[in-house]
């Protein structure tokens, strides 16, 4: 669990130079996402906030992200200027996570629209993006949580059916190595010229494309149809409809 090495100023400084952005490390913080958004509001350039424990971690649509101390990679990256719209970049971030995990030995990562990374049909990672605009291209804060070291009993009975960790999936992964590799992959998919390849890989790794799905909003199903494709802006194309918000459940 070498992520705590970032508490050493010399290590943090050297790694900041290697990844090309300032690193702010916290043994414990309410939310890396909130802290990174504060840095964005203060005018900071490319940086990343990383923590061993979040006490008020955020998921999509107001959900919480809970994890024992030292079990997950919990980080929020600040991009300036914003590389894409929030919905699209959260989707591209899934590709970056899948690539980073594959480099470290987990080769079966799949992607569920809009921003979940799965293995064995269970969620192992998720992303949350928030953008602001200004005259200089704005900024985007991307928060990612990856379940790395969790054991089965670290998940509630309710979550065991839908969540897993890298350790439970098989490979032994160091969180610091994952952090560095993931940062590089995020910077890669942020390049406009790389977007087409990233979207093509998302389609290849998708768990929903070509299947009949149900779109759920606020706990209610609102649409059924075949998930045909994703648009270049990240919207899911279900039948003749464009879906930009909601949860998706495969039916067949």
N, C-alpha and C positions, 0 to 999 in steps of 0.2 A: 504494500500500500504506500508507494513512494510519493504520492501526491503531496504529503506533508513536507517533503523537501522544499516545496515552494515557500515555506516559512523562513528559509535561510536566504538572506538578501543576495548573497553572491550567486546562489543557484537560480534564484528568480531573475536576477539581472542577466545572467548568461542565457537563460532560456528565452527571455524577452527578446534578446538580440537574434536568437535562432529563429523564432517564429514571427518576428517583425511587428510585434505589438506589445504594449505594456501589460504586465500581469499584476492583478491585485488579488492576493490570496487571503482567505479568511478561514480559520478553523471552524468558526460558526457564524452564520449570518441569517437574518430573516429571509432574504430572497436575493439571489444573485441577479435576477432580472430587475428588481427594483433598484439595486445599486448601480447596475450598468445603465439603466435609464437616467439615473441621477447624473452619472458621468457624461452621458450624451447631452443632457440639458445644460451642463456646465461647460460644454464646448470641447470636451476631450476628443482626441483622435482615436485611431484604431487601438483597441484595448480589449481585455477579457477579465472578467471577475470569476473566480473559481473558489469553491468552498468544500469543506469536508462534511458539513452539516447545514441544512436549511431548516429553520423553525417555521417558516411560512412560505414554503415552496409553491410555485404556481404551475398548474397545468392549463390545458385549453378550456375555454368557456367557463372560467372561474373555478375549475376544479383544483384541488390541492395535489402536490407531489410530495409524498412522504418517503423517507428513507433513513435507515439507521446510520449513525455517524460512520464515515469511512467506507460505506458499502457501494456508493454510486459515484459516477463522475457528474458533478453538478457545476455548470458553468454557463455564463452569458457573454457572448461576444458582441462588441460594439464595432459596427462597420460604418465608415464615413468616407465617401458618400454612400448612400443606401444602394446596394447592388441590384435590388429588385423590389417589387411589391411584397408586403409581408407574407401573404398567402403563398405566392410562388416560391419565395426563398425558404419558407418553412418546409415546403415540399422537396426542394432541392437539397435541403439539409439532411433529409432522410437518406438521400443517395450518398452524401458525404459520410454519414454514420455507418451505413452499410459497407462502404469501401474501407473505412478505417477498421471496422471489425474484421473484415475479410483479410486485411493485411496482417492482423494479429491472430488469425487462425479460425475465426467463425465464418464459414463460407456460405451459410444458408440463410443469411438475413433477407427478409422480404419486407415489402412496403405496403402499408394500408393507408389509403387516402383518408385525411389529408397529410398527416404528419407523424404517423406511428411507424416504428421499426419493430419487426416481429421476428421471432424464431420459433419454429414448432407451433405456429398459430397463436403464440402468446407475445404480449408486448414486452420488449426489452428496452425501448428508448422512445422518447417523444421530444418534439420541438415546439417552441412558442416564439413568434416574431412580433415585433412592434416597431413601427417606423414613424419618424417625424420629418417634416419638410422645412426647408429654409432656402435661402438664395444660393447656397453652395452645394446643393444636391441632397441635403437632408442626411439623416442617419437611420440606421436600423440596428435594433438590439435583438439578438437571437439567443434564446435560452434553450439549453439542451440538458436533459437528464438521461443518463444511461445506467441501468441496473447492472452492476459489475459483480460484486461479491456476495449478494444476498443468498442466504440459504432459504429452503422452503418455509421454515417457520418464521422467517422475517416478513412474510406476506400474511395479511389477514386471510381468514377462511374465504371471504368474499373475493379477494384478489387472486387466490391461487389458481382459479380456473382461467384467468385472463392475463396474468403477468408472470414473468420469469426473469432470470438474470443470465449474464454471460457465463458465470460459474456453473449454473444449473444446466446450461446448454452444452457444456463440455470444456472449452479451452480455458486455460489460466491466463488472465489478462492483467497487466499492471496498469493502474489508472493514469499514471503519469505518461507512459508510452501512448496510451489511448488518447490522452489530452493533446499531445504533440501531433500525433498522426491526424486526429480529427480536425485540429486547427488548419493543418495544411490542406486537407480535403475541402474544408469550408472555403478557404481562400481560392481553391481551384474552381469550385462550382460558382463562385461569385464573379468569375471572369465572363463577360458576355459571350465570348467566343466558345466557351465550354458548355453553354446552356443547352444547346441542342443534344449533345452527347449525354448530358446528365438526365434530360427528359427521356431520352431513348432508354437509358438504363433503368429509370424509374418504371417505365412501361414493362420492361423485362422482369423486374423484381416484384411487380404488383400482384397483390392477392385478390384483387377485385375485377380487373379488366377482363371482359368477355364473359362475366358471370351476371346472373340476375341478382340485384341488390335492392335493399330497402334503405332509404334515406330517412334519418330520424332527426327531428329538431324539437328541443324542449321536451324530450321524452316521448314524442308522438311520431309515428311514421307519417311522412308527408308525400312520399314518392316511391314507386317501384318501377323497375325497368332494368335493362341490360346496361352495365357500365361499358360504354363503347371505347372511350379514350379519355385522355386528359388534353385540355387545350394548352396553348403556349403560355397562358397566364396562370396555369395551375388548376383551373376549374375542371371538375369531373363531368364528363358528358354521359348522361344517363338517358337512354332513348333520345328524344328530341330536346331534352332539357339540359341547361347548364346549372350545375350545383356548385356553389361557392361557399356555403356554410352548412354544417350538419355532420352527423356521424353516419357512417355507412356500414351496413351489415350484409354480408353475402348470404344469399338464400339457398343457392345450389352450388 
